[in-house]
């Protein structure tokens, strides 16, 4: 049973073939490259995996491929986001059948729900499955901002083991870390969902990061994480500012997926296409990323 999410966890993109089919070979390569680079787990069919653009059958194929490729070397976390609690439970049960080690669950989106509805969503889902649950707090897409107080309540639910916090606020991150660090019944992990908060987050007590840049610079992220855990914060900061920061400028929200696929295509032979309504990144993005990676000797 997966109990301790930590370290670098790439949020894998979902490659497509030229005929717009799921590219399982590409998913396998990205997973294998991340594992060989020392990551601590992988996430598939999440937000960066374009889950809203996948059919149920395609979701299953990606999860199956990643689970098979990981082969127990690292935990595989499957995204099961849905606006419906019932559908999220069905997706979670399917992910368990396919061999996932945990599920990442968005707050219910579309409807403008209150805290009690969000709590009920997670409580019902967690009580309906045996897999560990990772909360995904991403108000940029759900339009639901979970307060630190709500997260502290959710953290008491037995099989909710962690949160990926993608709120663009260091104060909120600190409040979540401090609000959950003294749980009496079980451990609970806070993961940074925004790379800019990885280093300060680790210093405050977060245990790692979930990052789309793990698709093509997983080793760099692992080096930053390991430097921080050894107290080499200056070294970690220099590496971050030299590599991650300029790449992030080329993959800004709200549509970073095309840019992340462009970066991934520099280290793996995958297509960079995204599915509508997402759009390709601006012209020149891939060339600029190539220059950064070449300068650092990554490619």
C-alpha positions as CSV (number, residue, x, y, z in Angstrom):
1,X,0.0,0.0,0.0
2,X,1.4,3.4,-1.1
3,X,1.6,5.5,2.1
4,X,4.4,8.0,1.6
5,X,4.2,10.2,-1.5
6,X,7.4,12.2,-1.8
7,X,10.1,13.4,-4.0
8,X,9.7,14.1,-7.7
9,X,6.5,12.8,-9.3
10,X,6.2,13.6,-13.1
11,X,2.7,14.3,-14.4
12,X,3.0,12.5,-17.7
13,X,1.6,14.0,-20.8
14,X,-0.4,11.7,-23.1
15,X,1.2,11.5,-26.5
16,X,-0.9,10.9,-29.6
17,X,0.0,9.4,-33.0
18,X,-0.3,11.2,-36.2
19,X,-3.7,9.6,-36.7
20,X,-4.8,11.0,-33.3
21,X,-4.7,7.7,-31.5
22,X,-3.2,7.3,-28.0
23,X,0.5,6.6,-28.4
24,X,1.1,3.9,-25.8
25,X,4.7,3.5,-26.9
26,X,5.3,7.1,-26.2
27,X,3.7,6.9,-22.8
28,X,5.9,3.9,-22.0
29,X,9.0,5.8,-23.0
30,X,8.2,8.8,-20.9
31,X,7.5,6.6,-17.9
32,X,10.7,4.5,-18.4
33,X,12.8,7.6,-18.8
34,X,11.4,9.2,-15.7
35,X,12.1,6.0,-13.7
36,X,15.6,5.7,-15.0
37,X,16.2,9.3,-13.9
38,X,15.4,8.5,-10.3
39,X,11.8,9.8,-9.9
40,X,9.8,8.5,-6.9
41,X,6.4,7.9,-8.6
42,X,4.5,8.9,-11.8
43,X,1.1,10.3,-12.5
44,X,-0.9,9.5,-15.7
45,X,-4.2,10.7,-17.2
46,X,-4.2,13.8,-15.0
47,X,-4.7,17.4,-16.1
48,X,-1.4,17.4,-18.0
49,X,-2.4,14.0,-19.4
50,X,-5.4,15.7,-21.1
51,X,-7.9,13.5,-19.3
52,X,-10.9,15.6,-20.4
53,X,-10.0,14.9,-24.0
54,X,-9.7,11.1,-23.6
55,X,-12.4,8.5,-24.0
56,X,-12.8,6.0,-21.2
57,X,-11.2,3.3,-23.3
58,X,-8.2,5.6,-24.0
59,X,-7.8,6.3,-20.3
60,X,-7.7,2.6,-19.6
61,X,-5.1,2.0,-22.3
62,X,-2.8,4.7,-20.9
63,X,-3.1,3.5,-17.3
64,X,-2.5,-0.1,-18.4
65,X,0.6,0.9,-20.4
66,X,2.2,3.0,-17.6
67,X,1.5,0.4,-14.9
68,X,3.0,-2.3,-17.1
69,X,6.1,-0.2,-17.9
70,X,6.6,0.9,-14.3
71,X,6.4,-2.8,-13.3
72,X,6.5,-2.0,-9.6
73,X,9.6,0.1,-9.7
74,X,7.7,3.2,-8.6
75,X,4.1,3.8,-7.7
76,X,1.7,4.7,-10.5
77,X,-1.0,7.3,-9.6
78,X,-4.0,7.6,-11.9
79,X,-6.0,10.8,-12.3
80,X,-9.7,10.2,-11.8
81,X,-11.0,13.8,-12.0
82,X,-14.8,14.2,-12.6
83,X,-17.5,16.7,-11.9
84,X,-19.5,13.7,-10.6
85,X,-18.7,11.9,-7.4
86,X,-20.3,8.7,-8.8
87,X,-18.2,8.8,-12.0
88,X,-15.0,9.6,-10.1
89,X,-15.7,6.5,-8.0
90,X,-16.2,4.4,-11.1
91,X,-13.0,5.7,-12.6
92,X,-11.1,5.1,-9.4
93,X,-12.3,1.5,-9.2
94,X,-11.3,1.0,-12.8
95,X,-7.8,2.4,-12.1
96,X,-7.5,0.0,-9.2
97,X,-8.5,-2.9,-11.5
98,X,-5.8,-1.8,-13.9
99,X,-3.1,-1.9,-11.3
100,X,-2.7,1.7,-10.2
101,X,-1.2,2.3,-6.7
102,X,-3.2,5.4,-5.9
103,X,-5.6,7.9,-7.4
104,X,-5.4,11.7,-7.8
105,X,-8.7,13.3,-7.4
106,X,-9.7,16.9,-8.3
107,X,-12.3,18.8,-6.4
108,X,-15.7,18.5,-8.1
109,X,-15.8,21.1,-10.9
110,X,-18.4,22.8,-13.1
111,X,-20.9,23.4,-10.2
112,X,-20.0,26.2,-7.8
113,X,-20.0,24.0,-4.7
114,X,-19.4,24.8,-1.0
115,X,-16.9,23.3,1.4
116,X,-19.4,20.8,2.7
117,X,-20.0,19.5,-0.8
118,X,-16.3,19.2,-1.5
119,X,-15.8,17.3,1.8
120,X,-18.7,15.0,1.0
121,X,-17.3,14.3,-2.5
122,X,-13.9,13.2,-1.1
123,X,-15.4,11.4,1.9
124,X,-17.7,9.3,-0.3
125,X,-15.0,8.5,-2.8
126,X,-12.4,7.6,-0.2
127,X,-14.9,5.3,1.5
128,X,-15.8,3.6,-1.7
129,X,-12.4,2.4,-2.7
130,X,-9.4,0.7,-1.1
131,X,-6.7,2.7,-3.0
132,X,-5.0,5.6,-1.3
133,X,-6.3,9.0,-2.4
134,X,-4.3,12.1,-3.3
135,X,-6.3,15.4,-3.2
136,X,-5.7,17.7,-6.2
137,X,-6.3,21.3,-5.2
138,X,-6.3,23.2,-8.6
139,X,-8.6,26.2,-8.5
140,X,-7.2,27.3,-11.8
141,X,-9.4,24.7,-13.5
142,X,-12.0,23.7,-10.9
143,X,-12.8,27.2,-9.7
144,X,-12.9,25.6,-6.2
145,X,-10.3,26.9,-3.8
146,X,-10.0,24.5,-0.8
147,X,-9.1,26.3,2.4
148,X,-6.4,25.1,4.7
149,X,-9.1,24.3,7.3
150,X,-11.0,22.2,4.8
151,X,-7.8,20.3,3.8
152,X,-7.0,19.6,7.4
153,X,-10.4,18.0,7.8
154,X,-10.0,16.0,4.6
155,X,-6.5,14.8,5.8
156,X,-8.2,13.0,8.7
157,X,-10.0,10.6,6.3
158,X,-8.2,7.3,6.6
159,X,-7.1,6.6,3.1
160,X,-6.5,10.2,2.0
161,X,-2.7,10.3,2.2
162,X,-1.6,13.5,0.4
163,X,-2.5,16.7,-1.4
164,X,-1.1,18.1,-4.6
165,X,-1.5,21.8,-4.0
166,X,-1.6,23.9,-7.1
167,X,-2.7,27.2,-5.5
168,X,-0.4,30.1,-6.6
169,X,0.2,31.3,-3.1
170,X,3.1,30.6,-0.8
171,X,1.0,31.7,2.2
172,X,-1.7,29.2,1.3
173,X,0.9,26.4,0.9
174,X,2.4,27.3,4.3
175,X,-1.0,27.2,5.9
176,X,-1.8,23.8,4.4
177,X,1.6,22.4,5.6
178,X,1.2,23.8,9.1
179,X,-2.5,22.8,9.3
180,X,-1.8,19.1,8.6
181,X,1.6,18.4,10.1
182,X,0.3,17.4,13.6
183,X,-2.3,14.9,12.6
184,X,-2.8,12.3,15.3
185,X,-4.1,9.3,13.4
186,X,-1.8,9.1,10.4
187,X,0.8,10.9,8.3
188,X,-0.3,13.2,5.5
189,X,2.0,14.6,2.7
190,X,1.9,18.0,1.0
191,X,3.2,18.0,-2.6
192,X,3.9,21.3,-4.5
193,X,1.9,21.4,-7.7
194,X,3.7,24.6,-8.9
195,X,7.4,24.3,-9.5
196,X,8.2,27.8,-8.3
197,X,7.3,26.6,-4.8
198,X,9.3,23.4,-4.8
199,X,12.4,24.8,-2.9
200,X,10.5,27.1,-0.5
201,X,7.9,24.4,0.0
202,X,10.5,21.8,0.9
203,X,12.0,24.3,3.4
204,X,8.5,24.7,4.9
205,X,7.8,21.0,5.2
206,X,6.4,19.9,1.9
207,X,7.7,16.5,0.8
208,X,8.1,16.9,-3.0
209,X,6.6,18.1,-6.3
210,X,4.3,16.9,-9.0
211,X,5.7,18.5,-12.2
212,X,5.0,18.4,-15.9
213,X,8.6,19.2,-16.5
214,X,9.3,15.7,-15.3
215,X,8.4,14.6,-18.9
216,X,11.8,15.8,-20.2
217,X,14.0,17.1,-17.3
218,X,13.2,14.5,-14.6
219,X,16.9,14.2,-13.6
220,X,17.2,18.0,-13.1
221,X,14.2,18.0,-10.8
222,X,15.6,15.0,-8.9
223,X,18.9,16.8,-8.5
224,X,17.1,19.9,-7.1
225,X,15.1,17.8,-4.7
226,X,18.1,15.9,-3.5
227,X,20.1,19.0,-3.1
228,X,17.4,20.5,-0.9
229,X,17.0,17.4,1.3
230,X,20.8,17.6,1.9
231,X,20.6,21.3,2.9
232,X,22.3,22.5,-0.3
233,X,19.7,25.2,-1.0
234,X,22.0,27.5,-2.9
235,X,23.0,24.7,-5.3
236,X,19.3,23.8,-5.7
237,X,18.3,27.4,-6.4
238,X,21.1,27.9,-8.9
239,X,20.0,24.8,-10.9
240,X,16.4,25.8,-10.7
241,X,17.1,29.3,-12.0
242,X,19.3,28.1,-14.7
243,X,17.1,25.4,-16.2
244,X,13.6,25.2,-14.8
245,X,12.8,28.9,-14.6
246,X,13.5,29.7,-18.3
247,X,11.6,26.6,-19.4
248,X,8.6,27.6,-17.3
249,X,8.5,31.0,-19.1
250,X,8.0,29.0,-22.3
251,X,5.2,26.9,-20.8
252,X,2.9,29.3,-19.0
253,X,-0.6,28.6,-17.8
254,X,-3.4,28.2,-18.7
255,X,-2.2,26.1,-21.7
256,X,1.2,24.6,-20.9
257,X,0.6,21.1,-22.3
258,X,1.6,21.8,-25.9
259,X,4.9,23.3,-24.7
260,X,5.5,20.4,-22.4
261,X,5.0,18.0,-25.3
262,X,7.4,20.1,-27.4
263,X,10.0,19.7,-24.6
264,X,9.3,16.0,-24.3
265,X,9.8,15.6,-28.1
266,X,13.3,16.8,-27.7
267,X,14.2,13.7,-25.6
268,X,11.7,11.2,-27.1
269,X,10.3,10.6,-30.5
270,X,6.7,11.6,-29.8
271,X,4.3,13.9,-31.6
272,X,3.6,17.2,-30.0
273,X,0.0,17.5,-31.0
274,X,-2.6,18.3,-28.4
275,X,-6.4,17.8,-28.7
276,X,-8.8,20.6,-29.2
277,X,-9.8,22.8,-27.5
278,X,-6.1,23.0,-26.5
279,X,-3.8,24.8,-28.9
280,X,-0.2,24.3,-29.9
281,X,2.4,26.5,-28.2
282,X,3.7,29.7,-30.0
283,X,6.0,29.2,-32.9
284,X,9.6,28.9,-31.8
285,X,8.9,27.3,-28.4
286,X,10.5,24.0,-29.2
287,X,13.7,25.7,-30.6
288,X,14.0,27.9,-27.5
289,X,13.6,24.8,-25.3
290,X,16.2,23.0,-27.4
291,X,18.7,25.8,-26.8
292,X,18.2,25.7,-23.0
293,X,18.6,21.9,-22.9
294,X,21.7,21.9,-25.2
295,X,23.4,24.6,-23.1
296,X,23.0,22.4,-20.0
297,X,24.2,19.3,-21.8
298,X,20.8,17.6,-21.4
299,X,20.5,16.8,-25.1
